[in-house]
Amino acid sequence: MTDVLVVGAGPTGLVLACDLARRGIAVRIVDRSPAPPRTSRAKGPNPRSLEILDDLGVAEAVLAAGSAPLPMLKYRDRAPVARADPWAGSAPSPDAAYDRAWLVAQWRLEEILRARLAGYGVRVELGREVVGLTQPPDAPAEAGAKAEDGPEADAEASRVVVTFAEDRRGEEAALRARYVVGCDGAHSSVRKLLGIGFEGTTREDQVMVCGDVELAEDALDRGLWHQWFDEDGAVMLCPIPGTRTGWWFQAGPERDGRGRPLAPTADGFRRLLAHHTGLPGQALTRAELLSTYRVNVRMADRFRAGQVFLAGDAAHVHAIAGGLGMNTGIQDAFNLGWKLGEVLAGRADPELLDTYEEERLPVAARTLDLTSERLRATLEAIRRPGGGLDSAITADTTGLGVGYRWSSLAADRTHLDAGTHPDAHTRPDRTHLTTVTHPTGVPHPDARTHPTGAPLTADEGPQAGDRAPDAPCTEAATGAGTRLHRVFAGPRTTVLGFGPGSAAVLDEVAATYGGTGVRTCRVYAADEDRGENRAGEQSQEQSQEQGEEQSADRHEGRTGAEAGPPGCAVIDAEGHATAAYGTGASARAEASAGGAASGARTGTIVVVRPDHHVGLRVPADDARSVREYLRRLHGTGHSAARPPEQSSERSPDRFPDMVDAVRKG
């Protein structure tokens, strides 16, 4: 038995398992492969995924195992005709430490994540194929558990029963889990067992053969991504970081006399290499992990059925352009992990899990649109000499602009004043959504615009639902350099306080939630009088160490260590945090309105969710809104501890109305 069973040990499943394990959630992860795959497949994480990997503590290892994206050298008729570096004009900025994707073999990324997971005492169970799923009825009592049977019987009745294929001993094994997450790829067994549709298209005319190959040393410059595009086909060779002679090989397939694509073979790769590049076929010394890729654009009808969820390729598959397939899956996992953690810890109501589909289904729909559009642009570009894969890369492919302004968790003050948020029984009005349509015909909101449709101005700062910006700052306690995303790191919601008026709210939050999933951080302006150090302010290192100790306590069943770090404090020495969050504009507005006469009310409170998205942004005197919002995410704190959630009482037909509207247009 376990709290969460993750099916599929690719990047999506491993990120989810790591996030759950560090929260002290009992998690198991299985994969039907008998051994970890060695395929390089996806070329690496984009900037948003790097932020997530940083939060999980593995970004440095990933960066060390890979390389920055390479300049592209493009050829026509075997001669070089153009060179492009899509990232030449980019650089890290105060609000984003990662400005570009990173090249790393997928097997190496998975190896790093498996090692991180093993550090929590969880290992991938290989060779376990899911062949059956039995969900409990909506109410545990309907499964035969009576109230007088006690909580153990109630919990047992509410679990999903997962059946595996026979093992080598000829025994059939089953496992019971409170929740199951299918991260098992485009051919997902979990999705099929649930009977969830996977609508979309497969373009049989858009075919590519792929594989990992080795070339003779010095055959090509390993500092470049080589791309040959000719009238009769193409070959692309990108060096695999961490290898001496390894390359990613992608090409238009050989075809038979009737124009049908032939299956990839090592000899076929050699013929394609010689034909397009002019290199001798013998320069390709080895080819493995050969596959045929067809452009698939598909999305599941829903991402949840009862107590079972879908994430990554099991929920959506995209055109390869832009490299967003693996990255969207990683970001699915980061959205779902904290929600499962809060519900299983008994702090949040099960309705919080409804917001996974509410938020990620529209993002998947938009991503299908984006990747399909980038593929069209790339196919058009390569028809001309000098065109290449750089056409697939835009600011949208970084993932940094993805947000959830339509979400019921995106609470602005207008919603709160109107009493519509964060009440779980009301649903957001869809009239403020800007929609477009992806190839499967499902409209989705555009996360890049203000809920009213107006463009976001710099002075406003992030709105509820947006990714929370990073910013360099200094630890108030030690003077050491840090950044806001380092403050956010770890499995907690963060409440930022800007301005002197925020102190009272931060104190209340720390007293109510310290050690139960919420941290506070006071952000001081460079010229702000700090007075004496507040008792609740620690260095981020101290806060993080105590948080990790509590996570370990929960993982090992030591639930008594709940009095956690009340908070930390940082100094915004260069004003980057103030600029990023628009709090300077707020302070000026208050001053002009006479609110700064005593200084008591000046300030802003920003609640940042565990997945680095802004949940709430209100003036510092609006303690009620902060209280209400945190209550939805984390319960009422120490004063009303309750036992962990025993069952999901939500049926698939009770998802938020917004999701139904998205499906139906």
C-alpha positions, 0 to 999 in steps of 0.5 A: 500500500502507498499514498501515491503510485507513479506509473512511468519513470521518465522525466515526468514521473521522476520529477513527481516522485521526487517532489512527493518524496521530499514532502514525506508522502509515501510514494512508489514509482514503477516502470514496465521497462526491465532496465533504465533506458539509455535513449537520449530522446528529448534534448533537454530542459527549457528555462522553466524546467531548469527552475523546477530542477533547481527547486528539486536540488538537481540543476547543478548536476544537470548543467554539469552533465550537459552543455549550452545549446549550440550554434547551428550550421546549415548546409545546402547541397553539402555546402555550408550556407548559413550559421545561426545562434538563436540564443546569441542575444539572450542573457540571464536577467534579474527575474530569470536566472536561466535564459536558454534551454540546456542540452543533456541526454534524456537518459542522463537527466533521468539518472540524475533524478533517480539518484535524487529520488534514491536519496529519499529512500525511493527507488524505481521498481522496474519490470512492473507493467500495469494491466488493471485499475479498479477505482473505489466508489465515490463514498468509502461506505459504498465499498463496504466500509462502515463508520464503526469499522474505523479509519483503517477500513475507511482508508482501505476502501478508498484506495485504487487497486492496481494490478501488475502483469505476472512476475517471473515467479508466475505470481500476480501482484497488486498494489493499493494506492490512494492516488495513481498518476499515469506518466507512462507515455503516449501509449499509456496503459493507465489512460487506456485502462481508464477509457479516456479518449486521446483525440487528435491527428497523426501526420503520416506524411511528416516522418523522421527517422531518429537514433543515437549514432557514433561518428569517427573522431573529427568527422564533424566539429562538435561545437556545432549543430549541423543541419543539411536541408535539401530538396529530397530530404534532410539530415541533422546531427547534434553532438550528445553532451558527455560523450566523445563521439555520440551524436543525435541523428535525425533525418528524412527517411529513405523511401521505397519505389512507391514513396513509402518510408522505410524502417530505420537501419544502421546501413540506411543511416549511412546511406543518408549520411553519405547522400546529404553530407558528403561524408563517407558512410563508414564515418558512422561507426554505430547506430542504436535506439533507432526509431521512426517519429511521426508528427502526433498532435493529441490530447486526452479528453480529461486529465483526471478520472476519480483518484487517477491522474494523467501527466506528460505524454500520457495526457498530451503529445506535441509536434517536436518543434520547440522541444516542449514535450518533455518540458510540459510533462515536467511542469505538469508534475510540478503543478500536481505534486504540491497539491497531492502533498497538501491533500494527503497531509490533511491540510487542504480539501480534496477539491484542490486536486480539481485545479490540476486539470483546470490549470494544466489542460488549457496549458497543454492545449495552448502548447499543442497550438504553439508547437504545431505553429512552430513546426509549420514555420520550420517546414516553411523555412527549410524550403529556402537555403539557409533555413533551419531549426532555429525557426522553431525557437521563440520566447514562448518556448522558454516556458517562462510565460506560462501562467494560470490567470483563469484559475480558481487559485488565481485570487486577486482582490476584486475576486476576494472582495466579491466573495468569489474566491477562494470559495471552492464552491464557485467557479471563475467566469469564463468571459475574461478568457482570451481563447484560441484553438489548437489543432484538435479543436479545443479552445484554450485561454491565452496565459500571456494576457491580463484577465481583462484582455489588456496587456500587462504593464511593467508597473503592475508586476505579476498578477495572480496566476503568473509565474513569480519572478526571480530577483537577486537579493541579500540575506538580511541575517548573513549578508550572503547573496541569494535570490528569491527563487532560492527563498521559494525552493522547497515544498512550501508556499512563500508569503513575501512582505514588501514595506513596513506595513507587511510585518503584522501579516507576516507575523500572523502567518508565521504564528499560524502556519510555521512548520505546516507548509508555509514560510514567510519572507520580509523583503526590505528595500535597500534604504529601509530602516530595519530596526532590530532584527525581528525574532522570526527572521532567519537566514534562508540557509537556516530556514531551508535546513529546518524545512529539510529536517521536518521533511525527513521527520515526516518521511520517517513518520516523526510527525511531532516536529511541526514548529518550523522556521517562522521566516527569513528576511532579504534585502533588495539591495539593487531594487530588482525585487521591487521592480519585478513585483511592481511594489514600488508603484504600489507604494507610490500610489499609497503615498499619493493617497496619504496612506504613508502618513504613518508608514503603518499601512505601506506595503504589499503581500504576495503569496507564492505557491509552491510551484512558483506561481503567484496566488495572491497579491494584495495591499499589506492591510488586507490580512483577511484576503491572505488568511482566506487564501492560505486557508484554502491551500493549507487549512487553518494551520496549527489551530485545527490539525486534522487527520490526512485525507482518506479518500477522493470524494470528487467524481470526474463529472464535478470538475470546474465549469471552466474546464467544461467550457474549455472542452466545449468551446 
